[in-house]
Amino acid sequence: MSSIRVLPDLLVSQIAAGEVVERPASALKELLENSLDAGTRGITVQLSGGGTKLLKVTDDGGGIANEDLHLALARHATSKIAALEDLERVASLGFRGEALASIAAVSRLTLTSRRAGEKHAWTVTASGAEVSRPAPAPLAAGTSVEVRDLYFNTPARRKFLKSEATEYAHCEEAFRRIALSRPDVAFTLQHNGRSRYHLKPQPPRGRISAVLGEDFHDGALQFDEASAGLRLHGAAGLPARARASRDEQYCFVNGRFVRDRLIAHAIRQAYQDVLHHEQYPSFVLFLEIDPAQVDVNVHPTKTEVRFRDARGVHQFVFHALNKALAGAMAGAETGRGPVTAPAPAFTAQPARQAAMALAAAEPAAFYETLFGRPTPDAPLPDAEEAPLGFALAQLGGVYVLAQNRHGLVIVDMHAAHERIMYERLKGALDKREIPMQPLLVPATFPAQPLDVSTVEEHGAVLRTIGFDIAAASPTSLIVRAVPALLADADAWRLASDVLRELREYGASRVLTERRNELLATMACHAAVRANRKLTVPEMNGLLREMEATERSGQCNHGRPTWHQVSLAELDKLFMRGR
């Protein structure tokens, strides 16, 4: 007697449901996608018991014909594809033809639909393997799918469901993803009779604000980049608004929410230069690509995809997002959204402003080293050309206070100058043009034998990054030259840190994957230190350099370099106008 048998259709559907309908949120996602594929302009979701007792989705889409209702609940029956060619360029959200059948296999389901021009709607019910004959029913237009008692006939699976609050939270997240993907569609969500969301059709920026809140909207950079048949647009959270978890990360490929490792890696790379350690960026990103260039038939949940040209997609996403972040000036809001610095229309020079008497003025040579000698006839930038305004004073030896057209600007001078030096070093290394500055008095310091051997082994690499270091003896090193940009840094400490990087990671990694970490270390040594008194022209020079430097809104470690306090906020502090 054969031990191999054909499984009953119901059991096959219940097995499939284990993959497609993991929990109520999974069923909600499938039903919402079906509604969008039907061309709906408005969707209402009603939940009870976190979706375990009731999950109802009603839309005003094209509807299902009476004669097709029974097929809608059959496995592998769909109107969205007909041949392999269709599968290779899927433009719809659904295409497998198994979602409704899988849901019906583990619930009590009622499907009601009415096509345009029909006198009334038709309905069928399913309970496990039982499917009724179509019967007339009331419905204005579109389709309504009512799912009750999910997993009533598979108690083992039902035991794995969590509390009502947890299941509702998953349903709400599925709803938010779909709502973000289609801002042109109206969405309503009710739970246990209470309205939770009522979203009207709106522009993408408005939908992001409505779903994720004003804080996300105001702390995000809106951008839109296109190249070679690819388009990436949406809202990228500024590094200063990074979070401790990945709970505000939404990525869509042709309108489909995905979790793709390739895209995730490109996003991490774009943020790595500005994001604080162990923090996660927030974003809502939309990637548009020719459907023939992406395979969505990877997993039953359809949240994984594969790209025909994976490397090309990775590079495009990285460069598009990196370009957007490079122009961002973080740390302030003025009305709606973050401040972004316009491309400077002038050479970054200190503004002509009367000197302010400070407790201790730095030598003029210090200012010239950092920012160059001022040009006597340099024009005074106006408010539009100087988004960070003009210096007023220095506070606590750490902060520069400035006034712009919005109010008060507070700058962390070390963090800001660190970013400036870092970007200069990156640009110089990219061009292989890090000039050396010979030291008037070479610095000699004791060293471990391993440091001496590191210098002897990697002398060429050291020269590439602007150092001339040699062994003075088996236990000492001499620094004859350092990068010109770092001429004022402590040569001994700077060289020690650079040698440690070379020793721990090797030359090849230091110049490739560890390159930015090395340059960040070097920039930190060169940045102006706390408690160093700056003159007003020096402070203004720093502000102008920030405006002309990419990514100057954050230091190399992801901390904000400046913050805007508006006049309205100051008025509120002093209760003016009350």
Summary of the structure (lengths in Angstrom):
residues: 578
radius of gyration: 30.8
end to end distance: 91.6
largest distance: 102.3
contacts: 1859
relative contact order: 0.09
helix: 37%
strand: 25%
